[in-house]
Amino acid sequence: MARLRRKLVRPQPQLRGNVAARMSAAFADYLQSECHLAANTVAAYRRDLVRFEKWLGSREIRTLRVGELSDYVAWLYKQELAPASIARAVVSLKIFFRYLQLEGILQDNLVELLGSQKIWRRIPSVIAPHKIDDLLTAPWSEDPYWRRDRALLEVLYATGCRASEVSSLRLDDVHLDEGYVKCEGKGSKQRIAPLAQKAARVVRTYLDEERPRLTKKNLRDAAFLFLSRSGKRLSRIAIWELVKKYAARAGIDPDVSPHSLRHSFATHLLAGGADLRHVQEMMGHASIATTQIYTHVDQSRLKKVHAQYHPRA
């Protein structure tokens, strides 16, 4: 009987080396198929776990203690990661350990005992309103695809969409006559982003005069709005590079990125008197606390409020 009982006991896998890597790969599939997280979010978790696997080495996950996990956080600091990246790495590990609990591999999630560092929010970089026109007109007629590039910059600033959202825009998502685009944000959440008439005209010029010859090069990606010179969907990295290129040409801070246009969109709306809740909806923020950071960026708005309400202003 004892021999039979031993045969029935299923040995637990040793979670080290390649086995841990396979579990993290299964975890990535779980996040995408079961939790329906965005591809970029899954990729970020995967990068964090690759870093964890590097630190783990020959250790076994089930034998780790809180002290060792604290050593992992200290090791992350030694890698000179930003505080926000370290905080996310800890969150990634917590979720991974919860997954291992669901799979019956772990009984306890000791990562939950690790404290999370308080992250100071960095005030985002914003392009001054008088510089926006310089950026939007930076693509010249001498540039190979200047109509596309102008349309791209206009859409980024007019809608406040992320680069990944603009990259994923399809023709069916763009409604020029009605003046809006339908984009898909984090967590596959859809929202409507208004598109001003001026931006719509620039996009229409691109659609009529430049996009048809790009479409012919790759019919497979013809459904997407912005195409590369080879006819493929314009990637998030390509959008980032184009914004950098034209920001340098316009004499704007080299740290400018597509996200700077998103920050500028929100800040300029608030400066013009837009309601914070409306800006939250247009930005696709789940919490208004995320949108509130733009009230600190817009100094002109704060000065107006101070002048209007402070008794000694």
C-alpha positions in Angstrom: 0.0 0.0 0.0 2.8 2.4 0.9 4.4 1.7 -2.5 1.1 2.4 -4.3 0.6 5.6 -2.3 4.0 6.8 -3.3 3.2 6.2 -7.0 -0.1 8.2 -6.6 1.7 11.2 -5.2 2.4 13.6 -8.0 5.7 15.4 -7.6 5.6 19.2 -7.8 7.8 20.7 -10.5 11.0 22.4 -9.4 10.4 26.1 -10.2 13.9 27.0 -11.2 15.7 27.7 -14.5 13.8 26.7 -17.6 10.7 25.5 -15.7 10.2 29.0 -14.1 10.6 30.4 -17.6 7.9 28.1 -18.9 5.6 29.1 -16.1 6.1 32.8 -16.8 5.3 32.1 -20.5 2.1 30.3 -19.4 1.3 33.3 -17.1 1.6 35.7 -20.1 -0.9 33.5 -22.0 -3.2 33.6 -19.0 -3.0 37.4 -18.8 -3.9 37.8 -22.5 -6.5 35.1 -22.9 -8.2 35.0 -19.5 -7.6 38.5 -18.1 -7.9 40.2 -21.5 -5.0 42.6 -20.8 -3.6 44.8 -23.5 -0.6 43.4 -25.4 1.6 46.2 -24.2 0.7 45.5 -20.6 1.4 41.8 -21.0 4.7 42.6 -22.6 5.6 44.8 -19.6 4.8 42.0 -17.2 6.8 39.6 -19.3 9.9 41.9 -19.2 9.6 42.1 -15.4 9.5 38.3 -15.1 12.5 37.9 -17.4 14.4 40.1 -15.0 13.1 38.1 -12.0 14.3 34.8 -13.7 17.7 36.3 -14.2 17.9 37.1 -10.4 16.3 33.8 -9.5 19.1 31.7 -11.1 19.3 28.2 -9.5 17.0 29.1 -6.6 13.6 27.5 -6.4 10.5 29.7 -6.1 8.8 27.6 -3.4 11.8 27.9 -1.0 12.1 31.7 -1.3 11.6 33.6 2.0 10.6 37.2 2.5 14.2 38.2 3.2 15.3 36.8 -0.2 12.5 38.6 -2.0 13.6 41.8 -0.3 17.0 41.1 -1.7 15.4 40.9 -5.1 14.1 44.4 -4.7 17.5 45.6 -3.5 19.0 44.0 -6.6 16.5 45.9 -8.8 17.8 49.1 -7.2 21.4 48.1 -8.1 20.2 47.8 -11.8 19.6 51.5 -11.6 15.9 51.2 -12.6 13.6 54.1 -12.1 11.4 54.0 -9.0 8.3 53.5 -11.1 9.9 50.6 -12.9 10.8 49.0 -9.6 7.3 49.5 -8.2 5.8 47.9 -11.3 8.3 44.9 -11.1 7.0 44.2 -7.6 3.4 44.4 -8.7 4.2 42.0 -11.6 5.8 39.6 -9.2 2.7 39.7 -6.9 0.4 38.9 -9.7 2.7 36.1 -10.9 2.7 34.5 -7.5 -1.1 34.8 -7.3 -1.2 32.9 -10.6 1.1 30.2 -9.1 -1.4 30.0 -6.2 -4.3 29.5 -8.7 -2.3 26.7 -10.3 -1.7 25.0 -7.0 2.0 25.4 -7.1 2.2 27.8 -4.2 0.2 27.9 -1.0 1.3 31.4 0.2 2.1 34.6 -1.7 5.0 36.0 0.3 5.5 38.8 -2.2 2.3 40.4 -0.7 4.4 41.1 2.4 6.7 43.3 0.5 6.0 47.0 0.9 5.4 49.2 -2.1 7.4 52.3 -2.5 5.5 55.6 -2.6 6.1 56.9 -6.1 6.4 60.6 -6.6 4.5 61.7 -9.8 6.7 63.4 -12.3 5.1 66.4 -13.9 4.8 65.6 -17.6 6.5 67.6 -20.3 4.1 69.9 -22.2 4.7 71.7 -25.5 3.8 75.4 -25.3 0.8 76.4 -27.4 2.8 78.7 -29.7 5.1 75.8 -30.5 2.4 73.4 -31.4 1.9 75.0 -34.9 5.6 74.7 -35.5 5.5 71.0 -34.8 2.3 70.3 -36.7 3.7 72.0 -39.9 7.2 70.5 -39.5 6.7 67.9 -42.2 7.6 69.6 -45.5 6.6 68.8 -49.0 10.1 67.6 -49.6 9.6 64.8 -47.1 8.6 61.4 -48.7 5.3 61.0 -46.8 4.7 64.5 -45.5 0.9 64.3 -45.8 0.8 61.2 -43.7 3.1 62.7 -41.1 1.1 65.9 -40.8 -2.1 63.8 -40.4 -0.4 61.7 -37.8 0.8 64.7 -35.7 -2.7 66.4 -36.1 -4.5 63.2 -34.8 -2.1 62.8 -31.9 -2.6 66.4 -30.7 -6.3 66.7 -31.7 -7.4 63.5 -29.9 -4.9 63.0 -27.1 -4.6 59.4 -28.1 -1.6 57.3 -27.1 0.9 56.2 -29.9 -0.3 52.6 -29.5 -3.9 53.7 -30.0 -3.1 55.7 -33.1 -1.1 52.9 -34.5 -4.1 50.6 -34.1 -6.7 53.0 -35.7 -8.5 51.5 -38.6 -10.3 53.3 -41.4 -13.6 52.2 -39.9 -12.7 53.9 -36.6 -12.3 57.3 -38.3 -15.4 59.4 -38.9 -14.2 62.7 -40.5 -17.7 64.1 -41.3 -18.9 63.6 -37.8 -15.6 64.7 -36.3 -14.5 61.8 -34.1 -12.4 58.7 -34.0 -13.1 55.5 -32.0 -10.0 54.2 -30.3 -9.2 51.2 -28.1 -7.2 52.1 -25.0 -5.7 50.1 -22.1 -7.6 47.0 -21.1 -9.3 47.0 -24.5 -11.6 49.8 -23.4 -13.1 51.8 -26.2 -13.8 55.5 -26.2 -14.7 58.3 -28.6 -12.2 61.0 -29.2 -13.3 64.3 -30.9 -11.4 65.2 -34.1 -11.4 68.9 -34.9 -12.3 70.1 -38.5 -8.8 71.3 -39.2 -7.3 67.9 -38.2 -10.1 66.1 -40.2 -9.1 68.1 -43.3 -5.5 67.2 -43.0 -6.4 63.5 -42.6 -8.7 63.6 -45.6 -5.9 65.0 -47.7 -3.7 62.1 -46.7 -6.4 59.6 -47.4 -7.1 61.1 -50.9 -3.6 61.9 -52.1 -1.0 59.7 -50.4 -2.5 56.6 -48.7 -3.7 54.9 -51.9 -0.2 54.2 -53.2 0.9 53.0 -49.7 -2.1 50.6 -49.6 -1.0 48.9 -52.9 2.3 47.8 -51.3 0.7 45.5 -48.6 -3.0 44.7 -48.9 -3.0 42.7 -45.6 -2.7 45.9 -43.5 -4.9 48.0 -45.8 -7.5 48.4 -43.0 -5.3 50.5 -40.8 -5.3 54.3 -41.0 -1.6 55.0 -40.9 0.7 53.0 -43.1 4.5 52.8 -43.4 6.4 53.2 -46.7 6.1 49.4 -47.2 2.3 49.5 -46.7 2.4 47.9 -43.2 0.6 49.3 -40.2 2.7 52.2 -38.8 4.2 50.9 -35.5 4.3 52.6 -32.2 8.1 52.8 -32.4 7.8 54.4 -35.9 5.4 57.0 -34.6 7.8 57.7 -31.7 10.6 58.2 -34.1 8.6 60.5 -36.4 7.6 62.7 -33.5 11.2 63.0 -32.4 12.3 63.9 -35.9 9.8 66.7 -36.3 10.2 68.0 -32.8 13.9 68.5 -33.5 13.1 70.2 -36.8 10.7 72.6 -35.0 13.3 73.4 -32.4 11.4 71.8 -29.5 12.9 70.0 -26.5 14.5 66.7 -27.7 12.7 64.9 -24.9 9.4 65.3 -26.6 7.6 62.1 -27.4 4.1 61.1 -28.6 3.0 61.2 -25.0 4.1 64.8 -24.8 1.4 65.6 -27.3 -1.1 63.7 -25.2 0.0 65.7 -22.1 -0.3 68.9 -24.1 -3.8 68.0 -25.3 -5.0 67.7 -21.7 -3.2 70.7 -20.4 -4.3 73.0 -23.2 -7.9 71.9 -22.7 -7.8 72.7 -19.0 -6.2 76.0 -19.7 -9.1 76.8 -22.0 -11.6 76.2 -19.3 -12.5 72.5 -19.9 -14.1 70.6 -17.1 -11.8 68.0 -15.5 -14.4 65.2 -15.8 -14.7 65.9 -19.6 -10.9 65.8 -20.0 -10.8 62.5 -18.0 -13.4 61.0 -20.4 -11.5 62.1 -23.5 -8.2 60.8 -22.1 -9.7 57.5 -21.2 -8.5 57.6 -17.6 -10.1 55.1 -15.2 -9.6 57.5 -12.3 -9.9 61.2 -12.1 -6.8 61.2 -9.9 -4.7 60.5 -13.0 -6.2 63.5 -14.8 -5.7 65.8 -11.8 -1.9 65.9 -12.4 -2.6 68.3 -15.4 -4.1 70.9 -13.0 -0.5 71.1 -11.5 1.0 71.5 -15.0 -1.2 74.3 -16.1 0.2 77.3 -14.2 -2.0 79.8 -16.0 -5.2 78.1 -14.8 -3.9 78.0 -11.2 -3.1 81.7 -11.4 -6.6 82.5 -12.7 -8.2 80.5 -9.8 -5.9 82.2 -7.3 -6.7 85.7 -8.7 -10.4 85.0 -8.7 -10.8 83.5 -5.2 -7.9 84.5 -2.9 -8.8 87.5 -0.8 -5.4 89.1 -1.2 -4.7 88.2 -4.8 
